[in-house]
Amino acid sequence: MAEKRPETMERITTPELAEAFIAEQVEALKQQIGDKKVLLALSGGVDSSVVAALLIRAIGQQLVCVHVNHGLLRKGEPEQVIRVFRDQMNANLVYVDAVDRFLDKLAGVSNPEEKRKIIGAEFIRVFEEEARKQEGIEFLAQGTIYPDIIESKGVKAHHNVGGLPEDLQFALVEPVKFLFKDEVRVVGKQLGLPDTMVYRQPFPGPGLGVRCVGAITRDRLEAVRESDAILREEFAKNGLEGKVWQYFTIVPDFKTVGVQDGARTDAWPVVIRAVNTRDAMTATVENIPFDLLQHLTDRITHEVKGVNRVLYDLTPKPTGTIEWE
Ligand code: XMP
């Protein structure tokens, strides 16, 4: 039977309530873990970051965070995880550069579900290898949140990630499992995590991999990453960050003809997608001001290598899904 949030549990909406939750959890975590070690896959997303910060407060160096860079993260993300957790919070952080490993495995694979499976399976393999290198781990921490428990078709149900093998079955530590997303954010803010981490838009597990449509190539993946960084920068500058639910760029696997400096070009289009939704089951398209779209087009076509066109996806869900694959 699914676990239930205690009916008496107050909704965490203020810094004071967050502080009380943190104090209670820190005590409970100390009790549960004692002097043992805990392993956590730290993606840099809101949920795993909040779990990491809570555990750092409770058990400090007994927490081992593993950040796997699979090459499909947004620009600046691995650096931010290192800066926040290793440099500022003094966490015991293992950074794994697995970029080549993932991209080699994905080379030539164009089927979206196959791509997801490869990314999920490879992630488990890398994490398993790191777990085996650690001595004395007894617990595995996870950023499970309440919607993951109550919604069988929630966003995380997309994860095609299997589990760790039998001999690596640790006891679970899930300190935010009864919290809703907005509560996790209030707690994260109170724990001192930066706003860019706490108010992050949703980001799929397979990352930019599902936005580099078809078989991923390194140069096209860079076009996704660079155009995404420009879009995020411009949304922040124009007050759209935090207002629009999810926004990103897609680079399809075909080229079209263009012209630059008097010569014909053969390059990719970049598609911009910006949507609003409550639960990701349906979505509407953000009405981006036309001059911002023109400015984005100008920047992306001039700053991103291999791109000569920009398109705006006007499709709500249904009929389009939020991601392109
Ligand atoms: P779609 O494309 O199905 O997306 O309309 C709905 C929400 O789910 C996210 N998404 C994923 N999240 N792994 C994830 O963790 C995935 O494979 C995946 N595919 C889609 C998507 O970004 C949107 O927020």
Residues whose N, C-alpha, C, O or C-beta is under 5 A from the ligand:
A	BS01	XMP	V155 K156 H158 H159 P202 F203 P204 G205 P206 A280 T321 I322 E323
